């Protein structure tokens, strides 16, 4: 399950949520007959599908292709991982604020999603920096120990492979960190699936729209609106937060897309 919300002034605006039993369910994404993107918050915001929210935002912030794919894939997988998945996997603290149902607590340091995001962001930074430090130390040792030739080349390649593996673990944690904050904007102070499913399209009360980035939700009043543009303010707020976190990660690790 994937969610996203944002506090704008005194009102929390929701972007969307997606339910899926498998990652493959996020792949199908198309325009409906009205030209709007069909509801799939997981693809539009977290994802790697038709709209590719996190993936496109990472590319825009100069992450390389492979790294952008890894971050987005980990973001999507947060919904279904045995360690971070929401219902029915019981890790709702990544997706809803399980510390409080108060609207005023949403997006604050007491919000369980913000806490999980901070935890995983720190893990990502520390793992990435450690990968770089360890690699530098190993390369220095190899240069001091090995003469030029095939043995040295093989040792250096092994060091590069080990660094890549360690960096990937860091990027996976970054994806989880992004997902938890994105769900702040998606779910507001909603804590249950009954609440989650109660937000309906004004033009069709039988349709739940919490997954649909074409709609906005005022969490204070429960009012659902559909802006006159493709995505609402929930989506744009999530995009802004995600980009700021990507930029902070880059500066914290001295990210080089060519390295």
N, C-alpha and C positions, 0 to 999 in steps of 0.2 A: 504494500500500500504506500502511495506517495502523496505528500501534501505540501502546501506552501501558502504563507500568509504574510501580511505586512502591516505595521502600525503606521498610519498616516494621520498626523495630528493626534486626535483623541479617538480616532476610529480605526479598528483593525480591519483590513481588507484582505479577503481570501483569494488566492489564485487558483488552486485546484488540487485534486488528488486522483490517483489512479489505483485500481485494484487489479492484481494479476497473480496467478498462481505460479507462472513461469516467466523468466526474462523474455522469452520469445513472444509473449503476448504484447510486448511493447513495440514490436517491429511494424505491425500494420498501422499505417497512419495516412489518412487521405482527406481531401476536402469533400464536404457534403454538398448537397444540391444548392445551398445558399451561398457557397463559397467560403464558409467558415471552416476552420480546422475542427475536425470531429473530436469529441472530448477524450483526451488522453493526457492528463497532467504529467504522467511519468515520462512520456516521450517529449512533450513540449518543453518541459522544464528540466527534469533530471537528466534527460536522455540522449539517446544515440539514434533515434528513429527519424521520422519525416521532418520534424521541426528541429530536433537536435539542440535543445536549449544549452545545457552545460557544455556539450562538445563545441558548439559554435562560439560560445562565449570564451572558452579556453583558447580556441584558435585565434579569436579576435585579440586576445591578450598575449599573443605570440608564444603560446605553448606549441611544441611541434606536434605533428599529426599523431604519432604513436602515443605521446603523453596525453593529448586531448582525448583520444579514444579510451585510454585507460582510466582517466579521471571520470569520464561520463559513464563508462561501464560500471565502475564501482558505485557511482551515485545511484544508478538504476538498481543495482543489486542490493542496495541497502534495504529495499522493500521486501526482499525474498530470502536474504541471508538467514541462516539459522541463528546467527548471533545478533542481528539487528532488525530482523523483520517484525512488522506489526502483526495484527490479527491474521491468522490464528497462532502466530509464533510467540506472542506474549512479550515482545520488546517494544511496547507502545511508547516508552519514554523517548524514543528516537523520532516519533511521529506526532504525538500529542504531548501537551504539557501535563504530565502525570503528577506534578507537584501541586498544582492548583487549577481550579476551574475559573478563576477570576480573570476577567479581560485585562485588568491592569497589570497582571503578571506576565502577559504574553510578550515574548521578546526580551524579557529582563534576565538578569543573571540567575534568578530563581527558576526560570523556565527549564524544564528537563531537557528540552531539545537544544537550547543554547548551551547548557552544560555539556551535553554529549558532543556538540559541535566543537566547543572549546577543547575538550579532551582529545578528540581525534585530530583537530588541527595541530595541536602541540605535538602529538605523536608523529604526524606527517612531517613537520618541520625538523624535529629531532632525528627521525630516521633518515631523512634526506641529507641533512648535514653530516650525520655519522657516516653515511655511505661515501660522501665525498672525502671526509677526513681519512677513513680507513683506506680508501683507494690511493690517496696521496702517499700514505705511509707505506703501503705495499709496493707502489711503484718506486719509491725511494730505495726500499730494500732490494728490489729486483735490479735496479741500476747499479747498486753497490756490489751485488753478489754474482750476477750473471754476466758472462762475456757476451758480446754481440753474436747473434746467430739464432738458429731455430728454437733452441731451448728458451732463450730470453723472449723471443716473440710469442711463444706459447704461454709463457708465464704472464706476460702483459695482457694477452687476450683473456686468460682466465680471470685476471684482476678486473678487466673491463666487464666481463660477464657477471661477475659477483656484484659489481657496483650497479649494473642494470637491474639485477634481481632485487637488490636492497632498495633502489629507488622506486621500483614498481610497488613495493609494499608501502612506501611512503605515499605514493600517488593514490593508492587504494584508500588509505586513511583520509586523504584529502577529499576524495569523492564522498566518503561517509560524512565528513564534516560539513560539506556543502549541502548534502541531502537533509541533515537534521535542521539546519537553518532555513532551508527552502521550505520545509514543512511548517515552520513558524508562520510563514505567509499563507500556506495552503489551508491550515486547520484552525488558526486562531485559538480560541479557548474551548474548542470542541474536544471532548474526551471519550465519546462513545460512538459506536457505529450507528446507533439510532439517531443521534444528533447529526452525525456526518451525512446520513441519507435524507435528512429533513429539508435540505436546501434545494428548492425546486425552481425550474425555469418559469418565469412569469407567464410566458406564452404557452407553456405546457406543464401543468402541475404534476403530471405523472413522471416527469423526467428530472432525475437528480443531476445537479450541475456542479457539484463541488469539485469534480474532476476536470471541468471545462474552463480553460483559460480565457475563453470568450466572455465569461461572466465575472462580475465583481460581487463581493459580499460585504456589507457593512455589518461587522460583528456586533456592534452596539445595538442595532435595531433588528438585525436578521434580514434586512432588505437585500434582495438580489436584483442586480441591474445588469444590462447588457450594453456596453458602450458602442458607439457608432464606428469603432475601429476594430481591427481583428482581435487584438488582445487587450485586456483591461489593465487597471492599475496594479492589481495583484501580481500579474505576470511581470510588469515593468519594475515593480519594487523588488521582486525576487531576482530579476536580472541584475539590477544595480548592486544588490547585496552580494550576489555570487561573484560579480566582477571585482568588487572590492576585496573579497577574500582571496581570489586568485592573484590579484596584484600584491596583497600582503604576503602570500606564500612565496611568490617570486622574489620579493625583496628580502625575505627572511632567509632564503637559501642561496641567493645569488644565482638564480636560475639562468641557464644558458641553453636555448633550444638546439644549438649545434653541438653541444657537448654530450 
